[in-house]
Amino acid sequence: MIAELPRAVPQIYEQLVKPLTAVEQITLARLILADLPPSLVDDSTEWSEQDMREWSHSGRQYIEAVLAEAEDA
């Protein structure tokens, strides 16, 4: 089962996560991040260029999701 997990992750995302609202996805992400071992979390206060790109990309994705959800309402 564990060996199959990496291939199953995209399916889990498509079937279970993607249909969630933006708020539900953020809640799920917070739960997952809170469960990570501290050794995997970079707690430095300096942001790298990659950090800034990822943050910017995530922000755009969130805004697009919220706007799409608002259009559907």
N, CA, C and O atoms as CSV, one atom per row, in Angstrom:
chain,resi,resn,atom,element,x,y,z
A,1,MET,N,N,0.822,-1.203,0.000
A,1,MET,CA,C,0.000,0.000,0.000
A,1,MET,C,C,0.861,1.261,0.000
A,1,MET,O,O,0.595,2.191,-0.762
A,2,ILE,N,N,1.896,1.303,0.852
A,2,ILE,CA,C,2.758,2.477,0.926
A,2,ILE,C,C,3.435,2.724,-0.414
A,2,ILE,O,O,3.544,3.875,-0.838
A,3,ALA,N,N,3.888,1.682,-1.089
A,3,ALA,CA,C,4.547,1.843,-2.386
A,3,ALA,C,C,3.587,2.423,-3.418
A,3,ALA,O,O,4.027,3.096,-4.349
A,4,GLU,N,N,2.299,2.181,-3.276
A,4,GLU,CA,C,1.312,2.688,-4.227
A,4,GLU,C,C,0.902,4.126,-3.935
A,4,GLU,O,O,0.302,4.785,-4.785
A,5,LEU,N,N,1.216,4.610,-2.757
A,5,LEU,CA,C,0.764,5.936,-2.352
A,5,LEU,C,C,1.188,7.060,-3.294
A,5,LEU,O,O,0.345,7.876,-3.665
A,6,PRO,N,N,2.481,7.143,-3.705
A,6,PRO,CA,C,2.846,8.253,-4.597
A,6,PRO,C,C,2.013,8.303,-5.876
A,6,PRO,O,O,1.693,9.391,-6.356
A,7,ARG,N,N,1.659,7.154,-6.432
A,7,ARG,CA,C,0.829,7.144,-7.647
A,7,ARG,C,C,-0.619,7.480,-7.312
A,7,ARG,O,O,-1.349,7.985,-8.164
A,8,ALA,N,N,-1.035,7.208,-6.099
A,8,ALA,CA,C,-2.419,7.449,-5.704
A,8,ALA,C,C,-2.661,8.912,-5.339
A,8,ALA,O,O,-3.804,9.369,-5.362
A,9,VAL,N,N,-1.614,9.647,-5.007
A,9,VAL,CA,C,-1.785,11.028,-4.551
A,9,VAL,C,C,-2.527,11.886,-5.578
A,9,VAL,O,O,-3.458,12.596,-5.199
A,10,PRO,N,N,-2.154,11.850,-6.863
A,10,PRO,CA,C,-2.924,12.653,-7.828
A,10,PRO,C,C,-4.406,12.260,-7.881
A,10,PRO,O,O,-5.273,13.118,-8.043
A,11,GLN,N,N,-4.686,10.975,-7.744
A,11,GLN,CA,C,-6.081,10.525,-7.743
A,11,GLN,C,C,-6.810,11.031,-6.503
A,11,GLN,O,O,-7.959,11.466,-6.586
A,12,ILE,N,N,-6.142,10.974,-5.361
A,12,ILE,CA,C,-6.737,11.483,-4.121
A,12,ILE,C,C,-7.053,12.956,-4.284
A,12,ILE,O,O,-8.131,13.420,-3.911
A,13,TYR,N,N,-6.097,13.689,-4.846
A,13,TYR,CA,C,-6.314,15.125,-5.044
A,13,TYR,C,C,-7.507,15.378,-5.962
A,13,TYR,O,O,-8.398,16.158,-5.627
A,14,GLU,N,N,-7.521,14.723,-7.111
A,14,GLU,CA,C,-8.592,14.944,-8.094
A,14,GLU,C,C,-9.967,14.560,-7.550
A,14,GLU,O,O,-10.943,15.278,-7.768
A,15,GLN,N,N,-10.044,13.440,-6.849
A,15,GLN,CA,C,-11.338,12.923,-6.414
A,15,GLN,C,C,-11.813,13.506,-5.089
A,15,GLN,O,O,-13.014,13.699,-4.901
A,16,LEU,N,N,-10.903,13.788,-4.177
A,16,LEU,CA,C,-11.320,14.193,-2.834
A,16,LEU,C,C,-11.010,15.648,-2.489
A,16,LEU,O,O,-11.807,16.308,-1.824
A,17,VAL,N,N,-9.879,16.144,-2.928
A,17,VAL,CA,C,-9.457,17.484,-2.520
A,17,VAL,C,C,-9.972,18.555,-3.472
A,17,VAL,O,O,-10.521,19.566,-3.035
A,18,LYS,N,N,-9.799,18.340,-4.754
A,18,LYS,CA,C,-10.179,19.346,-5.747
A,18,LYS,C,C,-11.648,19.780,-5.643
A,18,LYS,O,O,-11.940,20.964,-5.811
A,19,PRO,N,N,-12.577,18.859,-5.371
A,19,PRO,CA,C,-13.978,19.283,-5.258
A,19,PRO,C,C,-14.281,20.139,-4.018
A,19,PRO,O,O,-15.342,20.759,-3.946
A,20,LEU,N,N,-13.364,20.178,-3.049
A,20,LEU,CA,C,-13.601,20.969,-1.844
A,20,LEU,C,C,-13.589,22.463,-2.168
A,20,LEU,O,O,-13.000,22.889,-3.162
A,21,THR,N,N,-14.232,23.231,-1.336
A,21,THR,CA,C,-14.170,24.688,-1.498
A,21,THR,C,C,-12.764,25.159,-1.149
A,21,THR,O,O,-11.984,24.412,-0.558
A,22,ALA,N,N,-12.444,26.383,-1.510
A,22,ALA,CA,C,-11.126,26.943,-1.202
A,22,ALA,C,C,-10.877,26.940,0.305
A,22,ALA,O,O,-9.773,26.632,0.754
A,23,VAL,N,N,-11.895,27.281,1.076
A,23,VAL,CA,C,-11.751,27.305,2.534
A,23,VAL,C,C,-11.477,25.903,3.068
A,23,VAL,O,O,-10.638,25.731,3.953
A,24,GLU,N,N,-12.169,24.914,2.544
A,24,GLU,CA,C,-11.951,23.532,2.976
A,24,GLU,C,C,-10.550,23.047,2.587
A,24,GLU,O,O,-9.906,22.328,3.351
A,25,GLN,N,N,-10.081,23.440,1.400
A,25,GLN,CA,C,-8.737,23.062,0.970
A,25,GLN,C,C,-7.682,23.693,1.875
A,25,GLN,O,O,-6.703,23.038,2.234
A,26,ILE,N,N,-7.872,24.942,2.240
A,26,ILE,CA,C,-6.922,25.613,3.130
A,26,ILE,C,C,-6.937,24.957,4.504
A,26,ILE,O,O,-5.883,24.772,5.113
A,27,THR,N,N,-8.105,24.610,4.992
A,27,THR,CA,C,-8.206,23.925,6.284
A,27,THR,C,C,-7.465,22.595,6.233
A,27,THR,O,O,-6.736,22.254,7.164
A,28,LEU,N,N,-7.646,21.847,5.159
A,28,LEU,CA,C,-6.953,20.579,4.993
A,28,LEU,C,C,-5.443,20.794,4.929
A,28,LEU,O,O,-4.682,20.055,5.554
A,29,ALA,N,N,-5.013,21.795,4.182
A,29,ALA,CA,C,-3.580,22.092,4.086
A,29,ALA,C,C,-3.001,22.435,5.455
A,29,ALA,O,O,-1.907,21.989,5.799
A,30,ARG,N,N,-3.731,23.221,6.231
A,30,ARG,CA,C,-3.256,23.563,7.580
A,30,ARG,C,C,-3.120,22.328,8.449
A,30,ARG,O,O,-2.149,22.202,9.195
A,31,LEU,N,N,-4.073,21.417,8.366
A,31,LEU,CA,C,-4.002,20.181,9.145
A,31,LEU,C,C,-2.786,19.350,8.738
A,31,LEU,O,O,-2.087,18.803,9.590
A,32,ILE,N,N,-2.543,19.260,7.441
A,32,ILE,CA,C,-1.403,18.484,6.949
A,32,ILE,C,C,-0.097,19.139,7.402
A,32,ILE,O,O,0.799,18.458,7.903
A,33,LEU,N,N,0.010,20.450,7.229
A,33,LEU,CA,C,1.243,21.145,7.620
A,33,LEU,C,C,1.489,21.064,9.123
A,33,LEU,O,O,2.634,20.937,9.556
A,34,ALA,N,N,0.437,21.136,9.912
A,34,ALA,CA,C,0.581,21.074,11.361
A,34,ALA,C,C,1.068,19.698,11.809
A,34,ALA,O,O,1.639,19.564,12.891
A,35,ASP,N,N,0.848,18.688,10.991
A,35,ASP,CA,C,1.222,17.327,11.346
A,35,ASP,C,C,2.639,16.963,10.910
A,35,ASP,O,O,3.124,15.879,11.234
A,36,LEU,N,N,3.306,17.853,10.180
A,36,LEU,CA,C,4.671,17.572,9.728
A,36,LEU,C,C,5.638,17.609,10.904
A,36,LEU,O,O,5.464,18.404,11.828
A,37,PRO,N,N,6.651,16.757,10.874
A,37,PRO,CA,C,7.664,16.808,11.928
A,37,PRO,C,C,8.402,18.149,11.877
A,37,PRO,O,O,8.648,18.676,10.791
A,38,PRO,N,N,8.751,18.696,13.019
A,38,PRO,CA,C,9.437,19.992,13.042
A,38,PRO,C,C,10.708,20.031,12.196
A,38,PRO,O,O,11.068,21.087,11.676
A,39,SER,N,N,11.383,18.907,12.053
A,39,SER,CA,C,12.625,18.884,11.271
A,39,SER,C,C,12.388,19.179,9.784
A,39,SER,O,O,13.321,19.558,9.077
A,40,LEU,N,N,11.164,19.010,9.311
A,40,LEU,CA,C,10.854,19.284,7.904
A,40,LEU,C,C,10.420,20.721,7.664
A,40,LEU,O,O,10.324,21.166,6.521
A,41,VAL,N,N,10.162,21.435,8.735
A,41,VAL,CA,C,9.654,22.801,8.616
A,41,VAL,C,C,10.806,23.783,8.739
A,41,VAL,O,O,11.541,23.778,9.726
A,42,ASP,N,N,10.952,24.621,7.728
A,42,ASP,CA,C,11.988,25.659,7.749
A,42,ASP,C,C,11.422,26.857,8.488
A,42,ASP,O,O,10.499,27.514,8.006
A,43,ASP,N,N,11.977,27.141,9.659
A,43,ASP,CA,C,11.434,28.240,10.456
A,43,ASP,C,C,12.290,29.499,10.369
A,43,ASP,O,O,12.197,30.381,11.223
A,44,SER,N,N,13.117,29.576,9.342
A,44,SER,CA,C,13.927,30.779,9.174
A,44,SER,C,C,13.017,31.947,8.808
A,44,SER,O,O,11.934,31.758,8.254
A,45,THR,N,N,13.464,33.128,9.118
A,45,THR,CA,C,12.662,34.324,8.840
A,45,THR,C,C,12.994,34.937,7.481
A,45,THR,O,O,12.346,35.895,7.056
A,46,GLU,N,N,13.993,34.393,6.805
A,46,GLU,CA,C,14.365,34.921,5.492
A,46,GLU,C,C,13.711,34.093,4.398
A,46,GLU,O,O,13.652,32.866,4.477
A,47,TRP,N,N,13.222,34.783,3.380
A,47,TRP,CA,C,12.566,34.118,2.260
A,47,TRP,C,C,13.548,34.042,1.090
A,47,TRP,O,O,14.200,35.028,0.747
A,48,SER,N,N,13.640,32.866,0.491
A,48,SER,CA,C,14.459,32.703,-0.709
A,48,SER,C,C,13.641,33.144,-1.926
A,48,SER,O,O,12.440,33.397,-1.832
A,49,GLU,N,N,14.317,33.227,-3.057
A,49,GLU,CA,C,13.607,33.555,-4.297
A,49,GLU,C,C,12.550,32.495,-4.593
A,49,GLU,O,O,11.452,32.815,-5.049
A,50,GLN,N,N,12.887,31.235,-4.333
A,50,GLN,CA,C,11.917,30.157,-4.563
A,50,GLN,C,C,10.723,30.301,-3.624
A,50,GLN,O,O,9.583,30.081,-4.035
A,51,ASP,N,N,10.974,30.668,-2.368
A,51,ASP,CA,C,9.871,30.891,-1.429
A,51,ASP,C,C,8.928,31.967,-1.964
A,51,ASP,O,O,7.708,31.810,-1.921
A,52,MET,N,N,9.496,33.047,-2.462
A,52,MET,CA,C,8.679,34.152,-2.976
A,52,MET,C,C,7.871,33.704,-4.201
A,52,MET,O,O,6.697,34.049,-4.328
A,53,ARG,N,N,8.493,32.944,-5.093
A,53,ARG,CA,C,7.772,32.457,-6.279
A,53,ARG,C,C,6.620,31.538,-5.865
A,53,ARG,O,O,5.508,31.651,-6.380
A,54,GLU,N,N,6.904,30.624,-4.922
A,54,GLU,CA,C,5.865,29.696,-4.478
A,54,GLU,C,C,4.732,30.433,-3.776
A,54,GLU,O,O,3.562,30.114,-3.989
A,55,TRP,N,N,5.061,31.400,-2.954
A,55,TRP,CA,C,4.051,32.174,-2.248
A,55,TRP,C,C,3.188,32.951,-3.247
A,55,TRP,O,O,1.963,32.982,-3.134
A,56,SER,N,N,3.836,33.566,-4.208
A,56,SER,CA,C,3.111,34.328,-5.224
A,56,SER,C,C,2.201,33.407,-6.040
A,56,SER,O,O,1.047,33.746,-6.299
A,57,HIS,N,N,2.711,32.261,-6.438
A,57,HIS,CA,C,1.923,31.298,-7.216
A,57,HIS,C,C,0.719,30.812,-6.410
A,57,HIS,O,O,-0.395,30.739,-6.929
A,58,SER,N,N,0.949,30.481,-5.144
A,58,SER,CA,C,-0.148,30.008,-4.289
A,58,SER,C,C,-1.204,31.083,-4.110
A,58,SER,O,O,-2.400,30.791,-4.115
A,59,GLY,N,N,-0.772,32.313,-3.953
A,59,GLY,CA,C,-1.714,33.418,-3.808
A,59,GLY,C,C,-2.582,33.583,-5.043
A,59,GLY,O,O,-3.789,33.801,-4.943
A,60,ARG,N,N,-1.956,33.478,-6.206
A,60,ARG,CA,C,-2.730,33.583,-7.454
A,60,ARG,C,C,-3.729,32.441,-7.571
A,60,ARG,O,O,-4.873,32.651,-7.976
A,61,GLN,N,N,-3.298,31.227,-7.217
A,61,GLN,CA,C,-4.207,30.079,-7.285
A,61,GLN,C,C,-5.390,30.277,-6.340
A,61,GLN,O,O,-6.529,29.975,-6.695
A,62,TYR,N,N,-5.122,30.780,-5.151
A,62,TYR,CA,C,-6.190,30.998,-4.182
A,62,TYR,C,C,-7.175,32.046,-4.700
A,62,TYR,O,O,-8.388,31.853,-4.623
A,63,ILE,N,N,-6.662,33.132,-5.215
A,63,ILE,CA,C,-7.526,34.204,-5.731
A,63,ILE,C,C,-8.380,33.680,-6.884
A,63,ILE,O,O,-9.577,33.962,-6.955
A,64,GLU,N,N,-7.762,32.915,-7.787
A,64,GLU,CA,C,-8.511,32.349,-8.907
A,64,GLU,C,C,-9.610,31.412,-8.414
A,64,GLU,O,O,-10.717,31.415,-8.951
A,65,ALA,N,N,-9.308,30.613,-7.397
A,65,ALA,CA,C,-10.300,29.683,-6.851
A,65,ALA,C,C,-11.461,30.438,-6.203
A,65,ALA,O,O,-12.623,30.075,-6.386
A,66,VAL,N,N,-11.143,31.479,-5.454
A,66,VAL,CA,C,-12.198,32.269,-4.800
A,66,VAL,C,C,-13.052,32.972,-5.833
A,66,VAL,O,O,-14.276,33.005,-5.699
A,67,LEU,N,N,-12.431,33.539,-6.870
A,67,LEU,CA,C,-13.197,34.226,-7.907
A,67,LEU,C,C,-14.067,33.236,-8.679
A,67,LEU,O,O,-15.213,33.549,-9.001
A,68,ALA,N,N,-13.551,32.068,-8.975
A,68,ALA,CA,C,-14.337,31.052,-9.688
A,68,ALA,C,C,-15.507,30.601,-8.836
A,68,ALA,O,O,-16.609,30.395,-9.343
A,69,GLU,N,N,-15.270,30.450,-7.549
A,69,GLU,CA,C,-16.339,30.042,-6.640
A,69,GLU,C,C,-17.408,31.128,-6.549
A,69,GLU,O,O,-18.599,30.829,-6.467
A,70,ALA,N,N,-16.981,32.379,-6.563
A,70,ALA,CA,C,-17.936,33.488,-6.494
A,70,ALA,C,C,-18.781,33.568,-7.776
A,70,ALA,O,O,-19.966,33.895,-7.723
A,71,GLU,N,N,-18.166,33.270,-8.915
A,71,GLU,CA,C,-18.894,33.286,-10.178
A,71,GLU,C,C,-19.946,32.186,-10.216
A,71,GLU,O,O,-21.023,32.363,-10.786
A,72,ASP,N,N,-19.625,31.044,-9.601
A,72,ASP,CA,C,-20.564,29.922,-9.584
A,72,ASP,C,C,-21.737,30.158,-8.634
A,72,ASP,O,O,-22.798,29.551,-8.779
A,73,ALA,N,N,-21.537,31.023,-7.685
A,73,ALA,CA,C,-22.590,31.262,-6.666
A,73,ALA,C,C,-23.707,32.108,-7.213
A,73,ALA,O,O,-24.665,32.403,-6.498
